[in-house]
Amino acid sequence: MSSTVRVWLLPSLRCLFDEPVQVKVTGLRSRQVVTMRARTTDEKGVVFSSMATYRADESGEIDLDRDHSLSGSYVGLEPLGLLWSLKADTLHNLFIKSNSLNPHMVKFSVHEEEGEGRMLAEATNERLLIGEGVSRQPIKEGNFHGVLFTPPGEGPFPAVLDLSTLRSELRACLLANKGFMVLSLTIYTIRPTALKEMHLDHFEEAVDFLKQHPKVGGKGIGIISKSKAGDIGLSLAAFVPGVKAVVWLNGCNANVAIPLYYKKRQILPPLLYDVNKMIPTESGAFNCKYTINNPLAEENKDSLVPIEKAKGRFLFVASEDDLHWDSKAYMDEMVERLKRHGKDNFESVSYPGAGHLLEPPYGPFCPSCTHLVLNVPVLWGGDPRSHVRAEVHLWKKVQEFFRTEL
């Protein structure tokens, strides 16, 4: 390594996962061309890496907030490009970061462009999932198992139920860092293909747990849910009292795949999907956008979630380049239905160029990975730049929505 070259991560080497970091290099030769690299390892031991070529200015400095990448994993002005363009050497890998206690460690380095690319300097960014003073508590109550994140202090705090299909604590603990009490829950207790029915009562228990918690205040409970968890969130809003605000991310307007029961009777039949409609692509991943049967067909209308019965407010979010579900069409139908019933208890946002997997910002963009139910690689869609910008905007929007409504 060079004794004069240095990589700076500003304002600090440590930050929260959803915070930007400014990457700078000093001590290079005037106008020197170098390769910037980033590298991290996920919880399964899969290595993710990115690289971009930059030219130093007259004083031998590079600032990713100012300078354009000339080539590499991305081109142009992308201050956080080395983070979102991180990818594995093999196709169809989702970056797995589910344990909130372990920080996301990213090593940034600068290398000579010539020869063997000798490393000149490096610095490690420690990106924390769980903030100072936030507590993490596994919860086993009745029919639900989850993890509760509580901000520091006595409260009372607004409360959010975070429903997901894959076990991940990322979104929940990052929301807790912002002052929300968040209960993280996966909707599947066993492998999805083995589930014969789902019971809304089990999720109602989680809502009631939050309502009765001594540190919870506010007007009611918030819910954030994506994909298949989205229709569970809608159903809670429609059938369960005390649900005040629901964020629905790239879900369906109907109850997908599994019969839904409440108080010992079926309330929604399943909207089925047809695997024969999966479209193979050159990458080996399948486009599944139109595999779900039409929820508006006469024979499927009973599976529509009756959101017009809901007392709370909705934030509907759809990605226009979602290649997994036709989420924009599902959102448009719900908006029209609520208007038809004289309702204005909703906001809707759509993101051109964004894909299915909308997450808190600054994680690696994932175009495809193996599907939990289908067990084959599927396309999620999205142009990386547009998707990342959508995540940054959405993350602020979600917090504003919950602060206003809860």
C-alpha positions in Angstrom: 0.0 0.0 0.0 1.0 3.6 -0.6 1.9 5.7 2.5 0.5 8.9 0.9 -2.8 7.6 -0.6 -5.8 7.5 1.7 -9.5 6.4 1.4 -11.8 8.6 3.4 -15.3 7.6 4.5 -17.3 10.6 5.7 -18.6 11.7 8.1 -17.4 8.6 9.8 -16.3 5.0 9.3 -19.4 3.9 11.2 -23.0 4.8 10.1 -26.5 3.3 10.0 -27.3 0.9 7.1 -29.8 3.4 5.6 -27.4 6.4 5.8 -25.3 7.6 2.8 -21.5 7.7 3.1 -19.2 10.1 1.2 -16.2 8.2 -0.3 -13.1 10.3 -1.1 -9.5 9.5 -2.0 -6.5 11.8 -1.5 -2.8 11.5 -2.2 -2.9 10.4 -5.8 -0.9 11.8 -8.7 -2.5 14.6 -10.6 -5.1 13.2 -13.1 -4.1 9.6 -12.1 -6.6 6.9 -13.2 -7.4 4.3 -10.6 -9.9 1.6 -9.8 -12.2 1.9 -6.8 -13.4 -1.4 -5.4 -16.0 -2.4 -2.7 -16.3 -5.9 -1.2 -18.6 -7.5 1.4 -19.7 -11.0 2.5 -23.3 -11.9 3.4 -24.5 -14.2 6.1 -24.3 -17.2 3.9 -20.6 -16.5 3.2 -21.3 -15.3 -0.4 -18.9 -12.5 -1.5 -20.3 -9.5 -3.2 -18.1 -7.0 -5.0 -18.2 -3.9 -7.2 -15.7 -1.7 -9.1 -15.5 1.6 -10.9 -12.7 3.5 -12.7 -12.1 7.1 -11.7 -9.7 9.9 -12.7 -8.2 12.1 -10.0 -8.4 15.9 -10.2 -5.4 18.2 -10.5 -4.6 17.9 -6.8 -4.8 14.1 -6.9 -8.2 13.8 -5.2 -11.3 11.8 -6.1 -14.7 12.6 -4.5 -17.5 10.2 -5.4 -20.1 12.9 -4.6 -18.6 15.0 -7.4 -16.7 12.7 -9.9 -18.0 10.5 -12.6 -17.2 6.8 -13.0 -15.5 6.2 -16.4 -16.2 2.4 -16.5 -17.0 -0.6 -14.3 -20.1 -1.7 -12.4 -21.7 1.6 -13.3 -20.9 4.7 -15.3 -21.5 8.4 -14.4 -22.2 10.3 -11.2 -23.3 7.7 -8.6 -22.1 8.7 -5.1 -23.3 5.4 -3.6 -22.7 3.3 -6.8 -20.1 1.1 -5.1 -22.7 0.1 -2.5 -25.8 -0.6 -4.7 -23.8 -2.3 -7.5 -22.3 -4.9 -5.2 -23.0 -8.3 -6.7 -22.0 -11.9 -6.4 -19.7 -13.7 -8.9 -22.6 -16.2 -9.7 -26.1 -15.3 -11.0 -29.3 -15.2 -9.0 -27.9 -14.3 -5.5 -29.9 -12.3 -3.0 -27.7 -10.5 -0.5 -28.8 -12.0 2.9 -28.6 -9.7 5.9 -31.2 -10.8 8.4 -29.4 -10.7 11.7 -29.7 -7.1 13.0 -26.9 -7.5 15.6 -24.2 -7.9 13.0 -23.2 -4.8 11.1 -22.9 -4.7 7.3 -19.1 -4.5 6.8 -18.0 -3.0 3.4 -14.4 -2.7 2.5 -13.6 0.2 0.1 -10.2 0.1 -1.6 -8.3 2.0 -4.4 -6.0 0.3 -6.8 -3.5 1.2 -9.5 -5.1 1.0 -13.0 -1.9 -0.4 -14.5 -0.3 -3.8 -14.2 -1.7 -6.1 -11.5 -3.8 -3.4 -9.9 -1.7 -3.0 -6.7 -3.8 -1.8 -3.8 -2.9 1.8 -2.7 -5.2 2.2 0.3 -8.4 0.8 1.9 -11.0 1.7 4.6 -13.9 -0.3 6.1 -17.4 1.1 6.4 -19.3 -0.4 9.4 -22.9 0.0 8.5 -25.0 -0.7 11.6 -28.5 -2.2 11.4 -29.5 -1.6 15.0 -28.9 1.9 16.5 -27.6 2.9 19.9 -30.0 2.1 22.7 -32.5 0.1 20.5 -33.4 -3.2 22.2 -34.0 -6.5 20.4 -36.3 -9.1 22.0 -37.5 -12.4 20.6 -41.2 -12.8 21.2 -43.2 -16.1 21.5 -46.8 -15.4 22.3 -49.7 -17.7 21.5 -49.7 -18.4 17.8 -47.0 -16.0 16.7 -43.2 -15.8 16.9 -41.4 -12.6 16.1 -38.7 -10.1 17.1 -39.6 -6.8 18.9 -37.4 -3.7 18.4 -37.9 -0.9 21.0 -36.3 2.5 20.7 -34.5 3.9 23.8 -36.5 5.8 26.3 -39.8 5.3 28.1 -42.1 6.1 25.2 -44.9 6.0 24.4 -43.9 5.0 20.8 -46.0 4.6 17.7 -46.1 0.9 16.8 -45.7 -1.0 13.5 -46.1 -4.6 12.6 -43.6 -5.6 9.9 -44.8 -8.6 7.9 -42.4 -10.3 5.5 -42.2 -13.5 3.5 -38.4 -14.0 4.2 -37.1 -13.8 7.7 -35.3 -10.5 7.9 -34.9 -7.9 10.7 -33.5 -5.2 8.4 -36.5 -3.0 7.9 -37.9 -3.5 11.4 -34.7 -2.4 13.3 -34.1 0.5 10.9 -37.6 1.8 11.6 -37.0 1.3 15.4 -33.9 3.5 14.9 -36.4 6.3 13.8 -38.5 6.0 17.0 -41.0 3.3 16.2 -41.7 0.2 18.2 -41.6 -2.5 15.6 -42.6 -6.2 15.8 -41.0 -8.2 12.9 -43.0 -11.3 11.8 -42.7 -13.7 8.9 -46.0 -14.8 7.5 -44.8 -18.4 7.0 -44.3 -20.6 10.0 -43.5 -23.6 7.8 -42.5 -24.0 4.2 -45.1 -22.2 2.1 -45.8 -25.2 -0.1 -46.8 -27.2 3.0 -49.3 -24.6 4.1 -52.9 -25.6 3.6 -54.5 -22.5 5.2 -53.6 -19.3 6.9 -55.3 -17.8 10.0 -55.8 -14.1 10.3 -56.3 -14.6 14.0 -52.6 -15.4 14.4 -51.7 -12.0 13.0 -54.4 -10.3 15.0 -52.7 -11.6 18.1 -49.6 -9.7 17.0 -51.6 -6.5 16.5 -53.2 -7.0 20.0 -49.8 -7.6 21.5 -48.6 -4.2 20.3 -51.9 -2.5 21.3 -51.5 -3.7 24.8 -47.8 -3.0 25.2 -47.1 -0.4 28.0 -44.7 1.5 25.8 -47.0 1.9 22.8 -49.0 5.1 22.3 -50.6 6.8 19.3 -53.8 6.4 17.4 -53.5 2.7 16.4 -51.2 0.1 14.9 -49.3 0.5 11.6 -48.5 -2.3 9.2 -45.8 -2.6 6.5 -45.9 -5.5 4.2 -44.6 -6.6 0.7 -45.4 -9.2 -1.9 -47.6 -12.1 -0.4 -47.4 -10.4 3.0 -49.2 -7.4 1.3 -52.6 -9.2 1.1 -52.2 -10.2 4.8 -51.7 -6.5 5.6 -54.8 -5.5 3.6 -56.8 -8.3 5.3 -55.8 -7.0 8.8 -57.0 -3.5 7.8 -60.3 -4.9 6.5 -61.2 -7.3 9.3 -59.2 -6.4 12.5 -60.0 -3.4 14.6 -57.2 -1.0 15.7 -55.2 -1.1 12.4 -54.7 2.6 11.6 -52.1 2.7 8.8 -51.0 0.2 6.2 -48.1 0.4 3.8 -48.6 -2.1 0.9 -45.5 -2.7 -1.2 -45.8 -4.5 -4.6 -48.5 -6.9 -3.4 -51.8 -8.2 -4.8 -55.3 -6.8 -4.3 -56.5 -10.4 -3.6 -55.7 -13.2 -1.3 -52.9 -15.1 -3.1 -52.4 -18.9 -3.1 -53.6 -20.0 0.4 -57.1 -19.9 1.9 -57.5 -17.3 4.6 -59.5 -18.1 7.8 -60.7 -15.8 10.6 -62.6 -16.9 13.6 -62.8 -20.5 12.4 -64.3 -19.8 9.0 -62.9 -19.1 5.6 -63.1 -15.4 4.8 -61.2 -15.4 1.5 -60.6 -18.2 -1.0 -57.2 -18.3 -2.7 -56.4 -16.6 -6.0 -54.4 -19.3 -7.7 -51.4 -19.0 -10.1 -50.4 -20.9 -13.1 -46.7 -22.0 -13.3 -47.2 -22.7 -17.1 -47.3 -18.9 -17.6 -43.7 -18.5 -16.3 -41.6 -17.1 -19.1 -38.0 -18.4 -19.3 -35.2 -15.9 -20.1 -31.6 -16.2 -21.3 -30.2 -15.7 -17.7 -32.0 -18.9 -16.5 -34.4 -16.8 -14.4 -38.2 -16.8 -15.1 -40.5 -13.8 -15.6 -43.5 -14.5 -13.4 -45.4 -11.3 -13.8 -48.5 -12.8 -15.3 -48.6 -16.2 -13.5 -51.3 -15.1 -11.0 -54.8 -15.6 -12.3 -56.9 -12.5 -13.0 -58.4 -11.3 -9.7 -61.2 -9.5 -11.5 -62.4 -12.5 -13.4 -65.9 -13.5 -12.2 -64.7 -16.8 -10.8 -61.9 -15.0 -8.7 -63.7 -11.9 -7.4 -64.4 -13.6 -4.0 -60.6 -13.6 -3.4 -60.4 -9.8 -3.5 -59.6 -8.3 -0.1 -62.6 -6.0 0.9 -60.4 -3.0 1.7 -63.4 -0.7 1.3 -64.3 -1.9 4.9 -61.1 -0.6 6.4 -61.2 2.2 8.9 -57.5 3.1 8.6 -55.4 4.7 5.9 -53.4 3.1 3.1 -50.1 3.9 1.4 -50.1 1.9 -1.8 -46.7 1.5 -3.5 -46.1 -0.1 -6.8 -43.0 -0.5 -9.0 -43.7 -0.1 -12.7 -41.0 -2.5 -13.7 -42.0 -5.3 -11.3 -41.5 -8.5 -13.2 -42.7 -10.7 -10.4 -46.3 -9.5 -10.0 -48.5 -7.0 -11.9 -48.5 -4.8 -8.8 -49.2 -1.5 -10.6 -52.4 -3.0 -12.1 -53.4 -4.4 -8.6 -52.8 -0.9 -7.1 -54.8 0.9 -9.7 -57.8 -1.5 -9.2 -57.7 -0.8 -5.4 -57.6 3.0 -5.9 -60.5 2.8 -8.3 -62.5 0.6 -6.0 -62.0 2.9 -3.0 -63.0 5.9 -5.1 -66.1 4.0 -6.2 -67.0 3.5 -2.5 -66.6 7.2 -1.8 -63.3 6.7 0.1 -60.3 8.9 0.2 -58.3 7.1 2.9 -55.4 6.3 0.7 -52.3 7.6 -1.0 -50.7 5.9 -4.0 -47.2 6.1 -5.3 -45.7 4.3 -8.4 -42.0 4.2 -9.3 -41.0 4.0 -13.0 -38.0 1.7 -13.5 -38.2 0.1 -10.0 -38.5 -3.6 -9.5 -40.3 -5.9 -7.0 -37.8 -6.0 -4.1 -38.2 -2.5 -2.6 -36.1 -2.4 0.5 -34.5 0.3 2.8 -31.8 2.1 0.7 -28.1 1.4 0.0 -28.2 -2.4 0.0 -27.0 -4.4 -3.1 -29.5 -4.3 -6.0 -30.9 -7.8 -6.7 -32.2 -8.4 -10.3 -33.0 -12.1 -9.7 -32.7 -14.9 -7.2 -34.3 -18.3 -6.3 -38.0 -18.0 -5.3 -39.0 -19.3 -1.9 -42.1 -21.1 -3.2 -41.3 -21.9 -6.9 -37.7 -23.0 -6.1 -36.4 -21.6 -9.4 -34.6 -18.3 -10.1 -37.1 -15.5 -10.9 -36.7 -12.0 -12.2 -37.6 -9.2 -9.9 -37.2 -6.4 -12.5 -35.9 -2.9 -12.1 -33.3 -0.7 -13.6 -30.6 -0.4 -10.9 -30.4 3.4 -10.9 -34.1 4.0 -10.9 -34.7 1.3 -8.3 -32.1 2.7 -5.9 -33.6 6.2 -6.3 -37.1 4.8 -5.6 -35.8 3.1 -2.4 -34.3 6.4 -1.1 -37.5 8.3 -1.8 -39.8 5.6 -0.5 -37.9 5.1 2.8 -38.6 8.8 3.7 -42.2 8.5 2.5 -42.9 5.5 4.7 -41.5 7.2 7.8 -43.6 10.4 7.1 -46.7 8.3 6.5 -46.4 6.5 9.8 -45.5 9.6 11.8 -48.6 11.4 10.4 -51.0 8.6 10.8 -49.9 7.0 14.1 
